[in-house]
Each structure stands twice: as structure tokens, then as C-alpha cells.
């Protein structure tokens, strides 16, 4: 199947990562924030595109198609769990891409927004290592790359709370 060909997926990952870098750079992200956002963006883009290809391939095989000599799949719990894993990893990848933009812009909650999907990817990928010696380490490695980006991200303090935001000013006016 053409869409799930390794060369197509790899070239899509490279082009999309370069495009994400250009977008972050054009939005005035620079220095440490840019350097921290790129590993998170790379991890998110890679997860999203790889798992999209994974879901397409599983769906094609369930529909009766043969991919690289692998026989069609029955729709059972195994096929369902493969699709579910792909969808969850895609969702985490999209969240990582969004968080990378927040890191590049210097938003206060961006480190946590990037940390949570990386932790989720690690939690889903690490247990797969004994079962699948290629995709388990690949997902775990991607999560570690993303976590390195999170560790490099500058800490941004939350904005100061004003009395109006806390409700103290209005309570005093009523008394």
C-alpha cells in the first residue's frame, strides 16, 4: 500500500518537521525556546504521521487487503486494540505539536502541556518493548526525545493575579 510505505512516511515526517520549524521560526521563536520546541514538535509530528499510517494499514487489512505479504486481519479484539493504540498515539502526537507551539511562544503552561503527552507515549510504548522489538523502543525513544525538549524549555512564571481576578475588590465594594 502506497500510503504506508516507509519512504512515504519518512519523507512526510522530515518535510512536516521542517515546515513546523519554519513556522515556529517565522513566529519569532528563537533561542532556547525554539531549541526546546523542536524536539517536542518532531516527536508530535512523527507520532501523528506514523500512527496515521498505522491506522490506515490496519483498516486496510481488516477490509481484506494484503500489505507486504501480511494476510488480512479479522476484526477482533486484536485489530480493535491496534486501532485504539494508533488513535491514542495520534492524539498524543497532536497534543505535543500544539504544546510545541506554546513552548516556542513562551506560554506559561506549555511545559506541562508538553510533558503530559510525552508521559502518555512513554506509558503506552515502554510495555510494548518485549512484545514488539521495533515499535516499542521507537515509541519510547520518541517520548524520551520529547521529554528532553520539555527539560530544555525555559520556565515561564504564570501571570500575576490581579485583585479583580480573585474577587477581593468586588467583595470590599459591597461591604
N, C-alpha and C positions, 0 to 999 in steps of 0.2 A: 504494500500500500504506500503510495507516494507521500502522503502527509505525515506518516510516522517514520519515514526514512531517517536514519541517524544524521545524514548530511543535511537534510532539510531542517531538522530540529536544531542541530548545532549552529548552522548558519543563521537561523532565526534568533537564537539566543544571543549570538555575537552582535547581529545588527540591532536588536532591540536594546541590548545593554549599551551599545554606543549611542543610540538615539536617546536613551534615558540620561546618559552622561551629558550629552549636548543640551538637552532640555534643562537639566539641573544647572549647568554652567551658564546658559543664557538667562536663567532666572537669578543670576548674581550669586549663586552658591560658590563659595571658594574656600580655599584653605582647608582647615581641619574638618569643617562641616561637610565639604564636598568629598574629602577623603573618607569620611565615615559613612556618608550616604551611599557611595558607590558599591561597597561590598553588600550592603543591605539590598540595594536595587538589583545587583547581579543575582543574589540569592532569590529574590522575589520573581524576577523575570525568568530565571532558569526553572524554578519550581512550576510556575504558571504554564510555561510552554511545554515542558516535559510532561507534566501531568495532563495537559490538554491532549497531547498526542497519545498518551497512555489511555485516556478515556475513549478517544476515537477508536483506537485499536481494539480495546476490549468490546466496545459496542459493535464494531465491525465483525469481530469473531463470534459474538453472541448471535449476530444476524446470519451467521453461516459462512462468513468469509475465512479464507486461509491466508495467514500472514507469515512470511519467512518459513514456510514449511510447518508452522504450528497449526494443529487442527482447530476446527471451530469449537467454541465453548457452548456448553449447555447453560441456560440461565438457572443458576442455583445460588446457594449462599456464597460460594467462592467467587463467582462472577460479580455478584452484588457487592461483596466486600472489596474486590479490586476496584470497582467503580467508586465506591464510597471513599476509599483511600485516595484515589485520584482527585475527587471533588474536594475533599478536605484539604489536601496539599495545595490544590489550586487556590482555594480560598485563603489559605495562609500566605501563599505567594503574593496574591493581590494585596493583602493587608501589609505585607513587607514593602511592596513598591510604594504604596501610599505613605507608609511611615518613613521611607527614604526621602520622600519629598519634604516631609515635616522636619527631618534632621537637617536637610540642606537649607531650609528656611530658618532654622533656629527656633522652632516652636518648643514650648515648654514640655509638653507631654510626649514628644516624639521618641525619646529613648525608650520609654515604657511601651509605646505603641509598636516599636520595632522589636523589643525584647520578647513580648508575648508570642508573636507568630514564630519567632526563631525557636523558642522553647517548645512550642507545639510541634514543630517539624522534628526537633530532636526527640521528643517523646514518641512520635509516630515512627521515626526512622531507626532509632537505635535498637528496638526489639526485633527488627526485621533482619539485622545483620546475620544471625545464624541461619535464617531461613533462605535469604537471597543474598549471596556474597557480592553482588554488584550494586543493586539499588539500595540496600541497607547502608553500606558505607558511603554511597554517593549522597543520599539524603542527609546523613549525619554530617558529612563533610561540608555540605552546603549550609547546614544550620550553624556549624562552627565558624564558617566564613562570615555569615550574617552576624553572629554574636561578636566576632572580632570588630566588625563595623560599629556595632552598638557600643562596645567598650571604648572605641575611639571617639565617639560622638561627644561633643562638648556638653557639659551640664548647663542647662538653662533654667534659672530660678523661675518659679511661677510668678505671674504678675501680682503686684501688691493689691491687697483687698482694700477697697475704699469703704468709708462708713456707710454710704448709701447701699453698697452691695451686701453689707451684713445686716442691714435693717436697724442699726443703732440710732441713726439720725432721725428716722421717722418715729421711733418709739419715744424719743425725747420730745419731739414736737407735739405729741398727743397728750403729754402729762401736764 
